[in-house]
């Protein structure tokens, strides 16, 4: 019966888990913004069509995995709103060999690559000179005429046919040496550059802080379409120099990188790439949370673990507990005081047990003398000894240290981790406890106090004043009482 019930519960749990996975897997997932295969208003399918019309279908490659071994120095790479940083070594080697890289990003991880080239993001103007529908987020950007040696050399090739470009929640870019390409003019505040370009080795780097300018909805404006065409031609064809006639690789949002530029790789580079991918995944999970696939896998594992635990717990046989009155008496309890002493004095016994026995004797003596509760707090014991014992500062400090050690040893023993107590520490604690008990009159020589003294009764002083003390000659010698019983 137990096995049949366990099997039924396991089958029910697995069936529920499978149903949950099927339900979650059947849910539709919307395409991410800037996806070149997305035909909605926030996709970039129209930009892909413009690029194919300019270069030809065979020369435009939208990819999800950037294989550096397949990319040559005559090719161009367009990165739209990357969600992870690009490989620093590969991008630098690619551009130094003559390749052209364009990073069009506002709030993604493109700044990781831009910072390596000392490009900094800055906010756009709050009062632009021109804006669509008078909204600052839809500011109008204008081309900037490049100057060399104080003389104007015309516009950058990317914006050679652009008059006005409509931005959409753009971010500005700042670099002291790169050529400005697009600028948002402002009222009562400095203008802000939103696109820059420069030379890296034999290649080129182009950066713009607004990927939304290439979305389907924004490409209905003539300036944005002209910018898309100019950027496509610039990356693989020409910029006034010798034509490249290369291929254009387009990646957006999340993508992977593999291999190495030029086909040369090593075991160390592969290992570094794996570490970088792991670090990037951890950083993405920390910032954005786990992806839906990982959450689904964790939910499946948790459900499976719960089902296995339920099955094992329901089928586990339990042995009936032996009643307390039927259990044999432990050997420690059979010998009385002598047996207890033998256990504490045995070489194999931990000294922490003797330390606890010393604590028990201290508290019991103080409780009998002053009527304390069964297990008083550490602070109450320290205050009582300081008030009643009239100890010097050194002895009182030693007692507080020993008292704290007693509580720590007790906590360790209760937790199942016996503390390591040395023999000198145990002997020192015994001497301190003996001195404290004698100073407090709790060593059996004085009668115990009542647990609840009358509130109005004056408390007797612990020590007499020097004037009231009898002289040694007048003091009558008294036979010291026997402390045999106390010992």
MARPAMI-880784 format. One record per residue (C-alpha): residue number from 0; x, y, z. Coordinates in steps of 0.05 Angstrom, whole numbers, plus 32768, in hexadecimal, padded with zeros to 4 digits. Layout:
BEGIN
+-----+------+------+------+
: num :    x :    y :    z :
+-----+------+------+------+
: NUM :    X :    Y :    Z :
...
+-----+------+------+------+
! end
This chain:
BEGIN
+-----+------+------+------+
: num :    x :    y :    z :
+-----+------+------+------+
:   0 : 8000 : 8000 : 8000 :
:   1 : 8038 : 802F : 8011 :
:   2 : 805D : 8021 : 7FD0 :
:   3 : 801D : 802A : 7FA8 :
:   4 : 800E : 806D : 7FCA :
:   5 : 8056 : 8084 : 7FBF :
:   6 : 8053 : 8071 : 7F75 :
:   7 : 8010 : 8096 : 7F6C :
:   8 : 802A : 80D5 : 7F8E :
:   9 : 806A : 80D4 : 7F64 :
:  10 : 8042 : 80CB : 7F24 :
:  11 : 8013 : 8104 : 7F37 :
:  12 : 804D : 8132 : 7F47 :
:  13 : 8070 : 8122 : 7F05 :
:  14 : 802F : 812C : 7EDE :
:  15 : 8024 : 8170 : 7EFF :
:  16 : 806C : 8183 : 7EEF :
:  17 : 8065 : 816F : 7EA6 :
:  18 : 8024 : 8195 : 7EA1 :
:  19 : 8045 : 81D3 : 7EBE :
:  20 : 8080 : 81CF : 7E8E :
:  21 : 8051 : 81C6 : 7E53 :
:  22 : 8028 : 8201 : 7E6A :
:  23 : 8064 : 822E : 7E72 :
:  24 : 8085 : 8217 : 7E31 :
:  25 : 8046 : 8225 : 7E09 :
:  26 : 8045 : 826E : 7E20 :
:  27 : 8057 : 829F : 7DE9 :
:  28 : 8096 : 82C8 : 7DF0 :
:  29 : 8097 : 830C : 7DD0 :
:  30 : 80D1 : 831F : 7DA3 :
:  31 : 8105 : 834D : 7DC1 :
:  32 : 810B : 8394 : 7DAA :
:  33 : 813D : 83A3 : 7D72 :
:  34 : 8138 : 835C : 7D57 :
:  35 : 8143 : 835D : 7D0B :
:  36 : 810F : 8326 : 7D03 :
:  37 : 80D9 : 834C : 7D2A :
:  38 : 80A6 : 836F : 7CFD :
:  39 : 8084 : 8395 : 7D36 :
:  40 : 808E : 83DF : 7D43 :
:  41 : 80CB : 83D3 : 7D70 :
:  42 : 80ED : 83A0 : 7D43 :
:  43 : 8123 : 83AE : 7D0F :
:  44 : 8109 : 8385 : 7CD5 :
:  45 : 8104 : 83C3 : 7CA8 :
:  46 : 814D : 83D4 : 7CB6 :
:  47 : 815F : 838E : 7CA0 :
:  48 : 813A : 839A : 7C5F :
:  49 : 815E : 83DC : 7C54 :
:  50 : 81A1 : 83BA : 7C5F :
:  51 : 8191 : 8383 : 7C2E :
:  52 : 8179 : 83B5 : 7BFB :
:  53 : 81BB : 83DC : 7C02 :
:  54 : 81EB : 83A1 : 7C03 :
:  55 : 81C6 : 8365 : 7BE9 :
:  56 : 81A9 : 832A : 7C0F :
:  57 : 81E9 : 8301 : 7C0B :
:  58 : 8212 : 8336 : 7C2E :
:  59 : 81E5 : 8342 : 7C6A :
:  60 : 81E9 : 830E : 7CA2 :
:  61 : 81BD : 8316 : 7CE0 :
:  62 : 81DA : 82E3 : 7D10 :
:  63 : 81CF : 82CC : 7D58 :
:  64 : 8217 : 82B2 : 7D5E :
:  65 : 8251 : 82DF : 7D4A :
:  66 : 8286 : 82AF : 7D2F :
:  67 : 82C6 : 82D8 : 7D2E :
:  68 : 82EA : 82A4 : 7D04 :
:  69 : 82B9 : 82B2 : 7CCA :
:  70 : 82C2 : 82FD : 7CCC :
:  71 : 82F7 : 8320 : 7CA2 :
:  72 : 8315 : 8366 : 7CA6 :
:  73 : 82EA : 837C : 7C6B :
:  74 : 82A9 : 836C : 7C90 :
:  75 : 827F : 8398 : 7CBE :
:  76 : 825A : 8389 : 7CFE :
:  77 : 821D : 83AD : 7D17 :
:  78 : 820A : 83A3 : 7D60 :
:  79 : 81C4 : 83B9 : 7D75 :
:  80 : 81B6 : 83C0 : 7DBF :
:  81 : 81E5 : 8389 : 7DD8 :
:  82 : 81D2 : 8368 : 7E1A :
:  83 : 8219 : 8350 : 7E27 :
:  84 : 825D : 836E : 7E1D :
:  85 : 8284 : 835D : 7DDE :
:  86 : 82C6 : 8339 : 7DDF :
:  87 : 82FB : 836F : 7DE8 :
:  88 : 8334 : 834A : 7DC6 :
:  89 : 830B : 8335 : 7D8A :
:  90 : 82EC : 8379 : 7D7D :
:  91 : 832F : 839C : 7D83 :
:  92 : 8352 : 836B : 7D55 :
:  93 : 8319 : 836F : 7D24 :
:  94 : 831C : 83BB : 7D1E :
:  95 : 8368 : 83BF : 7D1E :
:  96 : 8368 : 838F : 7CE2 :
:  97 : 8339 : 83BE : 7CBC :
:  98 : 82F3 : 83A8 : 7CD2 :
:  99 : 82BB : 83D8 : 7CE4 :
: 100 : 8291 : 83D3 : 7D22 :
: 101 : 8251 : 83FA : 7D32 :
: 102 : 8233 : 83F9 : 7D78 :
: 103 : 81ED : 8417 : 7D7A :
: 104 : 81D6 : 8414 : 7DC2 :
: 105 : 81B7 : 843F : 7DF7 :
: 106 : 81AA : 8419 : 7E37 :
: 107 : 81C8 : 83D4 : 7E28 :
: 108 : 820E : 83B8 : 7E35 :
: 109 : 822D : 83DC : 7DFA :
: 110 : 824E : 840D : 7E2B :
: 111 : 827C : 83D4 : 7E41 :
: 112 : 829C : 83D5 : 7DFC :
: 113 : 8298 : 8421 : 7DF5 :
: 114 : 82BC : 842D : 7E36 :
: 115 : 82F8 : 8406 : 7E1C :
: 116 : 82FD : 843C : 7DE6 :
: 117 : 82F2 : 8474 : 7E19 :
: 118 : 82AB : 8483 : 7E00 :
: 119 : 827E : 849A : 7E38 :
: 120 : 8232 : 849D : 7E3C :
: 121 : 8211 : 84DF : 7E50 :
: 122 : 81C8 : 84F5 : 7E54 :
: 123 : 81A7 : 8519 : 7E1A :
: 124 : 818E : 8561 : 7E22 :
: 125 : 8150 : 856D : 7E4A :
: 126 : 813E : 85A8 : 7E1C :
: 127 : 8150 : 8596 : 7DD5 :
: 128 : 814C : 85CB : 7DA0 :
: 129 : 811F : 859F : 7D75 :
: 130 : 80F6 : 8563 : 7D89 :
: 131 : 80BE : 8539 : 7D6C :
: 132 : 807B : 854C : 7D8D :
: 133 : 80A2 : 857A : 7DBC :
: 134 : 80BA : 853E : 7DE4 :
: 135 : 8102 : 853F : 7DFD :
: 136 : 8106 : 84F3 : 7DF6 :
: 137 : 80F9 : 84FA : 7DAB :
: 138 : 812F : 852E : 7D9E :
: 139 : 8145 : 853E : 7D57 :
: 140 : 818F : 852F : 7D48 :
: 141 : 81B5 : 8553 : 7D11 :
: 142 : 81F4 : 853F : 7CEB :
: 143 : 8236 : 855F : 7D00 :
: 144 : 8268 : 8577 : 7CCD :
: 145 : 82AB : 8558 : 7CDC :
: 146 : 82E8 : 8586 : 7CDF :
: 147 : 8331 : 8576 : 7CD3 :
: 148 : 8365 : 85AA : 7CE5 :
: 149 : 8330 : 85DE : 7CEF :
: 150 : 8311 : 85D3 : 7CAA :
: 151 : 82CE : 85B3 : 7C9D :
: 152 : 82D2 : 8573 : 7C75 :
: 153 : 8288 : 8565 : 7C72 :
: 154 : 825B : 8533 : 7C94 :
: 155 : 826D : 84ED : 7CA8 :
: 156 : 825A : 84B9 : 7C72 :
: 157 : 8225 : 849A : 7C9F :
: 158 : 81FD : 84DB : 7CA0 :
: 159 : 820F : 84F6 : 7C5D :
: 160 : 81C5 : 84F4 : 7C47 :
: 161 : 81A6 : 8501 : 7C8B :
: 162 : 8188 : 8545 : 7C9C :
: 163 : 8162 : 8535 : 7CDC :
: 164 : 815E : 84F5 : 7D04 :
: 165 : 8128 : 84E8 : 7D38 :
: 166 : 8144 : 84C8 : 7D77 :
: 167 : 811D : 84A0 : 7DAA :
: 168 : 8136 : 84A2 : 7DF2 :
: 169 : 817E : 84A7 : 7DDB :
: 170 : 81BD : 84AD : 7E05 :
: 171 : 81F6 : 84DB : 7DF5 :
: 172 : 823E : 84C8 : 7DE9 :
: 173 : 827E : 84EC : 7DFB :
: 174 : 82C5 : 84E3 : 7DE3 :
: 175 : 82FC : 8517 : 7DDE :
: 176 : 8319 : 8501 : 7D9B :
: 177 : 82E5 : 84DA : 7D73 :
: 178 : 82BF : 84FE : 7D3B :
: 179 : 8278 : 8514 : 7D4D :
: 180 : 8244 : 84FB : 7D1B :
: 181 : 8200 : 850E : 7D38 :
: 182 : 81EF : 8544 : 7D69 :
: 183 : 81B2 : 8559 : 7D91 :
: 184 : 81B1 : 85A5 : 7D98 :
: 185 : 8196 : 85C1 : 7DD9 :
: 186 : 817A : 8601 : 7DF7 :
: 187 : 819F : 861F : 7E33 :
: 188 : 81CA : 85E1 : 7E3B :
: 189 : 8203 : 85C1 : 7E14 :
: 190 : 81F6 : 8599 : 7DD5 :
: 191 : 81FE : 854E : 7DDA :
: 192 : 821E : 851F : 7DA7 :
: 193 : 81F7 : 84DE : 7D9C :
: 194 : 8225 : 84BD : 7D67 :
: 195 : 8270 : 84BC : 7D60 :
: 196 : 82A1 : 8499 : 7D31 :
: 197 : 82EC : 848E : 7D31 :
: 198 : 8325 : 8463 : 7D17 :
: 199 : 8340 : 8427 : 7D3D :
: 200 : 837E : 840C : 7D1A :
: 201 : 836A : 8401 : 7CD1 :
: 202 : 8321 : 83FA : 7CE2 :
: 203 : 82E9 : 8427 : 7CFA :
: 204 : 82BC : 842C : 7D38 :
: 205 : 8278 : 844C : 7D35 :
: 206 : 824D : 8457 : 7D73 :
: 207 : 8207 : 8472 : 7D7B :
: 208 : 81DD : 8479 : 7DB9 :
: 209 : 8199 : 846A : 7D9C :
: 210 : 8187 : 8425 : 7D7F :
: 211 : 813E : 843A : 7D7E :
: 212 : 814D : 8467 : 7D43 :
: 213 : 8151 : 8427 : 7D18 :
: 214 : 810F : 8408 : 7D30 :
: 215 : 80D7 : 83FC : 7CFF :
: 216 : 80AD : 8435 : 7D1B :
: 217 : 80E6 : 8467 : 7D17 :
: 218 : 80FB : 8455 : 7CD0 :
: 219 : 80BD : 8477 : 7CB4 :
: 220 : 80E4 : 84B9 : 7CBB :
: 221 : 8110 : 84C8 : 7C7E :
: 222 : 814D : 84DC : 7CA8 :
: 223 : 814C : 849B : 7CCE :
: 224 : 8147 : 8471 : 7C8E :
: 225 : 8181 : 8499 : 7C70 :
: 226 : 81A9 : 848C : 7CAE :
: 227 : 819B : 8441 : 7CAA :
: 228 : 81B2 : 843F : 7C62 :
: 229 : 81F0 : 8468 : 7C6F :
: 230 : 8204 : 843D : 7CAB :
: 231 : 81FB : 83FD : 7C82 :
: 232 : 8227 : 8416 : 7C49 :
: 233 : 825B : 8433 : 7C78 :
: 234 : 8267 : 83F1 : 7C9D :
: 235 : 8278 : 83C7 : 7C60 :
: 236 : 827F : 83F3 : 7C22 :
: 237 : 82A1 : 8435 : 7C24 :
: 238 : 82AB : 8476 : 7C49 :
: 239 : 82CC : 849D : 7C12 :
: 240 : 8307 : 846D : 7C0F :
: 241 : 8310 : 842A : 7BEC :
: 242 : 82D1 : 83FE : 7BEC :
: 243 : 82D1 : 83C2 : 7C1A :
: 244 : 829A : 8397 : 7BFB :
: 245 : 8295 : 836E : 7C3A :
: 246 : 825C : 834E : 7C60 :
: 247 : 8231 : 836D : 7C96 :
: 248 : 8225 : 8345 : 7CD5 :
: 249 : 81EB : 835D : 7D01 :
: 250 : 81E1 : 8347 : 7D49 :
: 251 : 81AD : 8361 : 7D7A :
: 252 : 819D : 835A : 7DC3 :
: 253 : 81B9 : 8317 : 7DDB :
: 254 : 81EA : 82F1 : 7DAF :
: 255 : 8225 : 82C3 : 7DB7 :
: 256 : 826E : 82C9 : 7DA1 :
: 257 : 829A : 8290 : 7D8E :
: 258 : 82DE : 8280 : 7D70 :
: 259 : 8313 : 82B6 : 7D64 :
: 260 : 831F : 82EB : 7D30 :
: 261 : 834E : 82CF : 7CFC :
: 262 : 8340 : 8287 : 7D12 :
: 263 : 8378 : 8286 : 7D45 :
: 264 : 8363 : 826D : 7D89 :
: 265 : 8382 : 824C : 7DC6 :
: 266 : 836D : 8224 : 7E03 :
: 267 : 8377 : 8260 : 7E30 :
: 268 : 834B : 828B : 7E04 :
: 269 : 8314 : 8257 : 7E04 :
: 270 : 8318 : 8252 : 7E4F :
: 271 : 8316 : 829E : 7E56 :
: 272 : 82DA : 829F : 7E28 :
: 273 : 82B5 : 826D : 7E53 :
: 274 : 82C5 : 8294 : 7E92 :
: 275 : 82AE : 82D4 : 7E71 :
: 276 : 826D : 82B4 : 7E5B :
: 277 : 8261 : 829A : 7EA1 :
: 278 : 826F : 82DE : 7EC0 :
: 279 : 8242 : 8300 : 7E8D :
: 280 : 820A : 82CF : 7E9C :
: 281 : 8211 : 82DA : 7EE7 :
: 282 : 8211 : 8326 : 7EDD :
: 283 : 81D3 : 8323 : 7EB1 :
: 284 : 81B0 : 82F8 : 7EE4 :
: 285 : 81C2 : 8328 : 7F1B :
: 286 : 81AA : 8364 : 7EF4 :
: 287 : 816E : 8349 : 7ECD :
: 288 : 815D : 8309 : 7EF2 :
: 289 : 8161 : 82C2 : 7ED6 :
: 290 : 8146 : 82B6 : 7E90 :
: 291 : 8104 : 8292 : 7E87 :
: 292 : 8126 : 8251 : 7E71 :
: 293 : 8151 : 824F : 7EB0 :
: 294 : 8115 : 825D : 7EDC :
: 295 : 80EE : 8225 : 7EB9 :
: 296 : 8128 : 81F5 : 7EC3 :
: 297 : 812F : 8208 : 7F0C :
: 298 : 80E4 : 81FF : 7F16 :
: 299 : 80E7 : 81BB : 7EF5 :
: 300 : 8122 : 81A5 : 7F21 :
: 301 : 8100 : 81BF : 7F60 :
: 302 : 80C0 : 819A : 7F4E :
: 303 : 80E5 : 815A : 7F3F :
: 304 : 810D : 815F : 7F80 :
: 305 : 80CD : 816B : 7FA7 :
: 306 : 80AD : 812E : 7F87 :
: 307 : 80E9 : 8101 : 7F97 :
: 308 : 80EC : 811A : 7FDE :
: 309 : 80A1 : 810E : 7FE8 :
: 310 : 80A7 : 80C8 : 7FCC :
: 311 : 80E2 : 80B7 : 7FF8 :
: 312 : 80C5 : 80D6 : 8036 :
: 313 : 8082 : 80B3 : 802E :
: 314 : 80A3 : 806F : 8023 :
: 315 : 80D8 : 8076 : 805A :
: 316 : 80CE : 8044 : 8094 :
: 317 : 80D5 : 8061 : 80D9 :
: 318 : 80EB : 8039 : 8116 :
: 319 : 80BF : 8040 : 8153 :
: 320 : 80DF : 8068 : 818B :
: 321 : 80F1 : 8043 : 81CA :
: 322 : 80CC : 805E : 8207 :
: 323 : 80F6 : 8084 : 823A :
: 324 : 80E5 : 8056 : 8273 :
: 325 : 80FD : 801A : 824B :
: 326 : 8140 : 8037 : 8238 :
: 327 : 817E : 801E : 825C :
: 328 : 819F : 804D : 828E :
: 329 : 81DE : 806C : 8271 :
: 330 : 8220 : 8057 : 8290 :
: 331 : 822E : 809F : 82A5 :
: 332 : 81EF : 80A0 : 82D0 :
: 333 : 81FC : 805C : 82EF :
: 334 : 8239 : 8070 : 8317 :
: 335 : 821D : 80AC : 833C :
: 336 : 824E : 80E3 : 834F :
: 337 : 8289 : 80B4 : 8349 :
: 338 : 8275 : 80A0 : 8303 :
: 339 : 826B : 80E9 : 82EF :
: 340 : 82AF : 80FB : 830A :
: 341 : 82CE : 80C0 : 82E5 :
: 342 : 82AF : 80D7 : 82A4 :
: 343 : 82C7 : 811F : 82AC :
: 344 : 830D : 8109 : 82C1 :
: 345 : 8315 : 80D6 : 8289 :
: 346 : 834C : 80E9 : 8257 :
: 347 : 831D : 80DC : 821C :
: 348 : 82E8 : 810C : 8236 :
: 349 : 82EB : 8153 : 8219 :
: 350 : 82FE : 8189 : 824B :
: 351 : 82C1 : 81B0 : 8235 :
: 352 : 8296 : 8181 : 8260 :
: 353 : 82C0 : 8193 : 829D :
: 354 : 82B8 : 81DC : 828B :
: 355 : 826D : 81D3 : 8289 :
: 356 : 8270 : 81AF : 82CC :
: 357 : 8296 : 81EB : 82E8 :
: 358 : 8260 : 821A : 82CD :
: 359 : 822A : 81EF : 82ED :
: 360 : 824D : 81F1 : 8331 :
: 361 : 8256 : 823C : 832C :
: 362 : 820D : 824A : 831C :
: 363 : 81F4 : 8219 : 834F :
: 364 : 821E : 8239 : 8387 :
: 365 : 8208 : 827F : 8374 :
: 366 : 81C0 : 8269 : 8370 :
: 367 : 81C2 : 824A : 83B5 :
: 368 : 81E5 : 8287 : 83D3 :
: 369 : 81BC : 82BE : 83B2 :
: 370 : 817C : 829C : 839D :
: 371 : 8186 : 82A4 : 8352 :
: 372 : 815D : 8283 : 831C :
: 373 : 8170 : 8240 : 8300 :
: 374 : 8197 : 8259 : 82C3 :
: 375 : 81A4 : 82A4 : 82CC :
: 376 : 81BE : 82CE : 8291 :
: 377 : 8207 : 82DC : 828A :
: 378 : 81FE : 8327 : 8297 :
: 379 : 81D7 : 831A : 82D7 :
: 380 : 820E : 82EC : 82F2 :
: 381 : 8244 : 831F : 82E1 :
: 382 : 821E : 8358 : 8304 :
: 383 : 8211 : 832D : 8342 :
: 384 : 825A : 831A : 8349 :
: 385 : 8270 : 8362 : 833E :
: 386 : 823F : 837A : 8374 :
: 387 : 8248 : 8344 : 83A8 :
: 388 : 828F : 832C : 839F :
: 389 : 82B5 : 836E : 83A8 :
: 390 : 82E9 : 8354 : 8377 :
: 391 : 8322 : 837C : 835B :
: 392 : 831F : 8391 : 8312 :
: 393 : 8350 : 835B : 82FC :
: 394 : 832A : 8321 : 831D :
: 395 : 82E7 : 833C : 8305 :
: 396 : 8301 : 8341 : 82BE :
: 397 : 831C : 82FA : 82C1 :
: 398 : 82D9 : 82E1 : 82DB :
: 399 : 82B3 : 8302 : 82A3 :
: 400 : 82E2 : 82E2 : 8270 :
: 401 : 82D9 : 829D : 8290 :
: 402 : 828E : 82A7 : 8292 :
: 403 : 828B : 82B9 : 8249 :
: 404 : 82B5 : 827B : 8239 :
: 405 : 8285 : 8250 : 8260 :
: 406 : 824A : 8268 : 8236 :
: 407 : 8270 : 825E : 81F5 :
: 408 : 8284 : 8217 : 8208 :
: 409 : 823D : 8208 : 821B :
: 410 : 8223 : 8222 : 81D9 :
: 411 : 8256 : 81F8 : 81B3 :
: 412 : 8244 : 81B9 : 81D9 :
: 413 : 81FA : 81C4 : 81CE :
: 414 : 8207 : 81CD : 8183 :
: 415 : 822C : 818B : 8180 :
: 416 : 8271 : 81AB : 8177 :
: 417 : 8299 : 81A2 : 81B8 :
: 418 : 82C7 : 81DD : 81C4 :
: 419 : 8312 : 81D2 : 81CC :
: 420 : 8324 : 81E5 : 8214 :
: 421 : 836C : 81E0 : 822A :
: 422 : 8381 : 81C6 : 826E :
: 423 : 83A0 : 8209 : 8284 :
: 424 : 835F : 822D : 8271 :
: 425 : 8337 : 81FB : 829A :
: 426 : 8364 : 8202 : 82D7 :
: 427 : 8363 : 824E : 82D1 :
: 428 : 8317 : 824D : 82CE :
: 429 : 8314 : 8221 : 830C :
: 430 : 8341 : 8251 : 8333 :
: 431 : 8317 : 828D : 831E :
: 432 : 82D5 : 826B : 8330 :
: 433 : 82F2 : 8256 : 8374 :
: 434 : 8308 : 829E : 8382 :
: 435 : 82C4 : 82BB : 836D :
: 436 : 829D : 828A : 8398 :
: 437 : 82C8 : 829A : 83D4 :
: 438 : 82C2 : 82E5 : 83C9 :
: 439 : 8276 : 82E0 : 83C2 :
: 440 : 826E : 82B3 : 83FF :
: 441 : 8251 : 827C : 83D3 :
: 442 : 8285 : 8247 : 83E5 :
: 443 : 8259 : 822A : 841D :
: 444 : 8275 : 8252 : 8457 :
: 445 : 823B : 8283 : 845B :
: 446 : 81F1 : 8274 : 8460 :
: 447 : 81C8 : 827F : 8421 :
: 448 : 819F : 82BE : 8418 :
: 449 : 8155 : 82BE : 840E :
: 450 : 813F : 82BF : 83C6 :
: 451 : 8112 : 82FB : 83D1 :
: 452 : 812D : 832C : 8406 :
: 453 : 80FF : 8361 : 8423 :
: 454 : 8101 : 839F : 83F8 :
: 455 : 8108 : 83CE : 8434 :
: 456 : 813D : 83A7 : 8458 :
: 457 : 8181 : 83C7 : 8452 :
: 458 : 81B5 : 839D : 8431 :
: 459 : 81F1 : 838E : 845C :
: 460 : 8233 : 83AB : 8441 :
: 461 : 8262 : 8379 : 8423 :
: 462 : 829F : 8396 : 8446 :
: 463 : 82A5 : 83C0 : 8483 :
: 464 : 82C4 : 8405 : 8482 :
: 465 : 830C : 840B : 8498 :
: 466 : 82F6 : 8430 : 84D9 :
: 467 : 82C6 : 83F8 : 84EC :
: 468 : 82F6 : 83C0 : 84E1 :
: 469 : 8314 : 83A3 : 8521 :
: 470 : 835F : 83A5 : 8529 :
: 471 : 8385 : 8364 : 851E :
: 472 : 8398 : 8363 : 8568 :
: 473 : 834F : 836A : 8580 :
: 474 : 8335 : 8338 : 854F :
: 475 : 8327 : 82F5 : 856F :
: 476 : 8343 : 82BC : 8547 :
: 477 : 830E : 828D : 8530 :
: 478 : 8314 : 8246 : 8519 :
: 479 : 8304 : 8244 : 84CF :
: 480 : 82C7 : 821B : 84C0 :
: 481 : 82D1 : 81DA : 849D :
: 482 : 82C5 : 81DE : 8451 :
: 483 : 82C6 : 8193 : 8449 :
: 484 : 827D : 8191 : 8436 :
: 485 : 8284 : 81CC : 8406 :
: 486 : 82BE : 81AA : 83E4 :
+-----+------+------+------+
! end
